[in-house]
Amino acid sequence: MRTTITKSDWLISLACPAMAWHGLRADPVAPSEAEQFRMQQGQEIGGLARKLHPDGVIVPATAGKTPAQMTRECLADLHKQTFFEATVAVGPFVAKADILRRHDSAWHVLEVKSRFSDGERIQDLVNDIAYTVMVFRRAGLNVDRASLVLLSRDFRFGDGPDRLFETVDVTANVMKRVSDFEVTSDETARLLFQMTPPAPILVSACRECPFFDTKCLGAGISHTVLEIPGLHHKKLKRLSAEGIIDLAQLPADLELNENQQRTVNSALSGKPIIDHRLGKALATIPWPCHYLDFETVSTVLPLYKGHGCNQQVLTQFSVHRRETIDGEPEHRDYLADAGQDCQRDLAESLINALDGKGAVVVYSSFERNRIKALRDAFPDLAAPLSIILGRLVDLLFFITEFVSHPGFGGSYSIKTVLPALVPELSYRGLAIRDGDTAITRFARMARGEIRGDDIVPTRQQLLDYCKLDTLAMLRLHGVLQEMAVSAASGAAD
């Protein structure tokens, strides 16, 4: 078990002390390739932010001394004004400041984040920097200013660091949170280091908790109330107050919509439930069907000329096509040259691949949004792209509206739905099994980190992954049709 509390632990404890308690005792998990790439990008952004302060010095790592000890030695040099990676430790609390600036007899803490200054969830960032300020103040530093160094939407590929960032003073909000944190800090530390976990409470954070099903409220329960799709936070709060976790104990007077009730009935019965209207709904899909999936790349620092930070760039598509539900499928795909922005070529290839009539079947609104972006980027292609938009059919709608399965676990992600409905089709044998890894591999090719003989197999891996996404939709469509026939037969009986 770790004996220190980091910023990450503190922020988790704000959502759920029990989750933070288990996290302190959990074995470390190696970051995935995508997580490593995100960390690498964060380090790059941090390095660029330092260039805004040419007088700054990095607190060095020295054998035999802790980062906090080295920080104390560096701060004692009154001739130095700016420090990077300054670390303090007070009791169990440890904090590191991206940038620490001396001004008069006080200090200014600056945190560098790869988010836009006008983005949502700024309060999360305030909590982040407030923890750092709290710990630095407990260590005796007079911190009287706090700022976030955030990304500018005006930055474009090739611009310098001076155009990359916008510094936002958040001192007032941070100091309010610091006051709150100081009141609860000792109690939080006591809870996290006590022998038994804090009493868990059902909250929205439970949905993402890695311990919920194994070591916490959901342990030993086949189906929990978190499986109810779209459950309003007020209803979740009521269930939490009443201590109801097991779906089988759901109060009879808890109002659920039709889809939610069907999900509950399916989970408790252990059997899929198919609405008899599914067949009629599927009959509205015009043939032939073209099953379409996109992949994109998005990096903090733009990859191509004219692009901004975190800009989403279409890189590939896969299309499976068949004339009838029993027809033999044909396949076409496209994968961009990672060395350049190929979205114009991709758009033209897409129009060609989807030429003709029939439905363009997708899963969720992602493809619709990306086609709209292509239409805005290339006005001369607006007409054929608008036609494609008019042909889109979202397969996700037919599942959420008409199908419930105990294997869904309350999720309608294709990665969850596929093994429940088409168990023989799996991503397990692929070198790339998820979208985050696909983004990472393409980005690393674009950045020259994957090169030479590794490019050809990487491109094939990307093609294989995207191809399976559209094959998955094709197979799901077929299974839905079989389910519809069975449901109609049962209704007739």
N, C-alpha and C positions, 0 to 999 in steps of 0.2 A: 504494500500500500504506500502511495506517495504521502509525504508528510508536509507538503506545501500546497497552498491554494494559488492557482494561477488565474489570470483574467478569464480564461475559458471556463474554469470551474465556477468562478463567481457568476458569470453570465448565465450558465446553466442553472445555477442555484436560484436565480431570479425566477426562472420558469418552473423549476421543481427541485427542491432540496434533495429529495430522494434520488433523483436522477444523478445529481452531482455526487452524492454519497457513493452510489454504485460506481460511478466513473472513476473516483479516486482509487477504487480497489480493483478495477478491471485490468486485465492484462493489456499491454499496449498493442494496438493493431497497426500493422504496416499500412501506410497510405497507398491508395490505388494510383495507377499511372495518371489518371485525370487529376487526382488530388495533388500529386507531386507537381504536376504542371501548373496548377493554380498557385501553389506555393512559390514556384519559380517565378511566375509572373508578378506575384506580390513583392518578391525580393527585388525584381527589376524596377518596379515602380518606386519602391523605397530608395533604391540607389539613385534614381533620377531626382527624387525629391531632395536628396542631400545636396545636389548641385545648386539648389536655390540658396544654400548656405555655405559658401566657399570657405568660410572661417571655421567650419565645424570639424570636429575630430571624432573618430569612432573609438568608443571605449574598448581597449584591446583585451583579448583573452590571454591570460598569463597563467602558466602552470603553477599550481600551488595556491592560487588565489581565486576566490569566487568572483563572478561578475559584479556582485554588490560591493565587494572589497575594492575591486579595480575602479568602480564608479566613484566611490568615496575619494580615492586618491586623485582621480581626474578632476572632480569638482573642486578640490582644494586649491587647484591652480587658478588663481583669480585672473590670470592673463587670458584664459580661454573662456569664450562666451557661449559656444554652441557645441552640444554633444549629441552623438548618435548612439542609439542602443544603450542608453543609461539604464542601469538596473538597480532596484532597491529591494530589500527584504526586511520586513518588520513582523516579528512573530511568524505565523504561518503564511503571511501574505507576501507574494512576490509580484513585482510589476516591472515592465520595461517600457520606456518611452522611445518612440521612433526618433523624435527630435526634442531636445531639451535646451532652451535658450535662457541665458542669464540676462536680466535687465534690472539695473540698480541692485537692490537687495532681495529681489524676488525672482521667480522662475516662471517660464512660459512653456507649457507642455503642448506639443503638436503631434497628432496622430495622422498617419498617412493611410488613406483607404482608397481602394480601387472602385469607388462609386462616384456617381455624378453629384454635384452640389445641389441640384434641384430634384434629386431622386426621392423615392419614398423610404420609409423606415429610418429616417434620420435619428429618431429616438433611440434605436438600437445602437447607433454610433455614439450618442451622448452617454448611454450606459457604459459603453466600452471605454471611452476616455475618462469618464467619471471614476471608474475603478482605479485607473492609473493615477489620477490626481489624488484620490483618497490615500492610496498606499504611499505615494511620495510625501504627502503632508504628514502622515503618521511617522514617516522617517525623519521628520524635522525640516523638510524643505518648504519654504514659503512659496507655494505655487498660487499665483493670483490670476493667471490667464490660461485659457484652454482653447485650442483651435483644431479644426479638422482640415487636413490638406486633401482636397478631393479633386476628381477629374473634371476637366472643362469639356463641354460639348463642342467648343470651337476648335479644339485641337485636331490637326490633320496629320496624316502620315508625313514624316520628314520634319515636322516642326520641332523646335527645341523645348527643353524642360520648362522654360519660362512661359510657354503657352499651354503646357500640359495640365497645370494645376490651378485651382482656385482655393484660397485659404479663407475659411469661414470661422469667424469668432463665435464660439458657443459657450463663452465663460459663464454667462448668467444661468443657462440651463444646466450646465455641468455642476456648478457650485450648489445648486438646489439638490441635485442627485447625490452629490458628495455628502451633503448634510444628512440625507436619508440613509445612505450607505453607512456612515459613521455610527448611526444609531443601532444598526442591525449587524454590523460586522462581527462583533465578538460572539453574538448568538449564532450567526451563520457558521463561524469557525467551530463552535461547540457542537452544532448539529452534524457537521461534516466529519468530525473526528470522534464522535461517540461510537460506542461498540455496536449499536443497532441502528438501522437506517431510520431516518425521520419518517413519521407517519405519512404514507403517500396519499395524494389527493388526485382524483381524476380531473385532468385539465387538458386543454387542446394539445399541449406539448407531448402528451402521452402517445399521440399518433406517430411521432418521429422518434420515440424513445427506444434505444436498443435493448433496454432491460425490461420493458413493459411486459412482454409475453413470457419471459424466463425467470425474472427475479422480483417482479413487482406485482401490481394489481392484476395483471392478466395471466399470471402463472397458474397453470392447471385448469384454465377455463377454455373450453373449445371455441366459443364465440362470445366476443365482448360487444358492448354497446358501441364501441368505436367503429364497428363494421357498418353501422347505419350511415348510408351516404348522405352528405349534405345536412347533417344534423346541426340545427341552429345552436349557437353558443349558449343561449338561455336554457335550452333543453338539456344540453350537456351539463350546465351548472346545476340544474335541478337534480339530475341523476347523481352527480357528484355529492351534492348535499345529502342525498338519501342513501349514499353508499352503494349504489347499484352499478355493478360492473358486468355481471353475467347477463347476456342477452335474454336468457330464459327467465330472468326476473324483471323484465321490463314492465313498468306499470301499465295497467290496462287503459288508463286515462291519458297516457302520453300520446298526443295527436301526431300521427305520421301520415305523410302523403302516400299515394298508391305505390310508388316505386320503393319507398322506404319499408312499407309494410310487407311487400313482396320479398324484399331482401331478408327481413326478419324471419318470415315464414320458411324461406328456402334454407337459411342457416340452421334453424331449429329442427327442420324435418330431415336435413341432410340430403335433400334432393333438389335438383334444378326445377325452377318454376318458369314456364313459358306462357306468356300472355297469348291467348288465342288470336289476337289481332296481328300477331307478328307476320303471318303469311300475307295478309292483305297489304301490310306496310311494305314488305319486300317486293311485292308485285309492282310497286310504283317505280322501282329502279329500272331504267331503260337499258336494253342491251344493244350492242355489246358493252361489257364492262372493262374499264381500264383501272387497275389498282395502282395508285400513285403514292410514292413516299419520297420525301426530301431529306437531305442531310445538309447541315450548315456548319460554318466555323465562326467562332467569335472569340477574340482575344482582347485583353485589356489594351495593349498597344496595337494599333491597326497594322494589318499585313500588307495593304495595297495603297497605292497613290490615290489621294482624294478621300480616303476613308477616315472615320473617326474612331475613338475608343469604343470598345465593346460592340462594334457594329457587326450585325449578323449578316453573313455572306453565304448565299446558296452555293454549294459545291458539287452536289450530285443529286441524281434522281434515279428511281427504278420504276418501271412500268410493266406489270403483267397484264396481258389482255386476253380475253376469251369471248367467244360469240354467244355462248349459252352457259347455263350453270354446269352442264356436263361437258362443255367444250374443252378441247386441248389448249392449254395456255401458251401464248407467245410472250417473249420477254425482250425488253429493250432497256438500256440504261445509259447513263452519262456520268462521267467523273471528270471534274475540272483539272487543268494543269495547276498544281499548287503554287507555281511561281508567278501567277498573275490572276487578276480578277477576271473570271470567265463568265460572269453572270449574263452578259449579252448573248454569248454563244449558247449557254445553258437554256436561256429563254427561247431562243430560236429552235434548239433541239427539242425542247419540251413541246412546243407548238406542233412540230413535225410528228413527234411520237404520239400525240393525242389527236391528230387530224381525224376528222370524220365525226360520227355521231356516237351516241351512247353515253353512259354514265362514267364519270371519273370518280372512283371510289377512294376515299381517304379515311383516316382515323384521327379524329379531333379537328380543331380549327387551324392547326399549324400550317398546313399546305395552303389553305385559303388566304391566310395572312401573308405568306411569302409570295404568292402569285400577285396579290394586290401590290406588294412592294415592287415586284418586277414591273407591273403595269405603270406604277408611278415613275420608276427609274427610266423606262423606255417608252415614251408616249407613242412612238410610231408602231409599237407592238400592242398598243392598248386594245385594239379591236379583237384580235384573236385570243388574247389573254382574258378579256372579258367574257368571251364565249366559253372558254374553259371554266371560268368561275361559275357561269350559269349551269354547267354540267356537273358540278361537284355534288357528291352524295357522301354524307358522313356516316360510316358504318358504326361508329361509336353510339350514335343516336339510337339505332335499332337495338343495341345491347342494353343501354341504360333504360330505355323505355319499355322493353318487352322481355328481358331475360334476367333472371337472378340465378346464381349458382353458389353453393356453399364454399366452393373453392376460390371465389373472387375475394373473399375476406373484406368486402366493402370497397374494393378498388376496381376501377375499370381500365386501368393501364393495360395496354396490349401485352405487356410482359407478364401480367397476372391472368388476363383472360385467356391467352393462348394455351398455357398448360392445363387450364381447367377444361377448355372445350376441344382443343386439338393436342392432346398430350404427346402424340407421336412426333410432333414437330417442335424442335427445340433449338435454342441458341447455344446450348452448352458446347457443341463441337466447334464453334467458330473461334477464330483468333480475336475477333472484335465482337463483343456480346452486348454492348450498350452504347447509347448515343454519346455519353461523355467521353468514352474511349475513342469513338470515331472522330469527335471534334479534336481531341488531343493529337491523334495520329496525323490528321490532315494539317493541323497547325504546325506540328513539328516538321512536316515536309516543307511547308511554306517558309519556315524559319531556317531551313537548311540543317536541321538537327537529325533528320532522316535523309540519307543521301546515298548515292552510288547504287550498289547492288541491293540495298534494302528498299529502294523505292518501288520496284516492280511488285514484290510480294505484299508490300503495304497497300498499294493501290488495289490489288486483288482482294485483300482482306476487307477493304472498304466496300468494294463492289459486292462481295459475298454477303456482308451484313445488310446492306440496303436491299439487296435482292430478297433476303429472307423476310424482311419487313413486308414487302408487297405480296410475297407468297403466303405469308401469315394471314393477310387480309383476304386473299382469294380463298384460302381454306376455311377461314371463319365464315365467310359468306355462304360457302357450301354447307357447313354445319348448321348455320342458322336456318337455311332452307329446309334441311332435314328436320330440325326441331319444329319448324312451323307446320310441316306436314303432320308430324306426330301430335302436336297440340291441337290442330284442326280435327284430327281423327278422334282424339280424346273428347273434344267438345261435342262432336257429333254423337258420340256414344252416350 
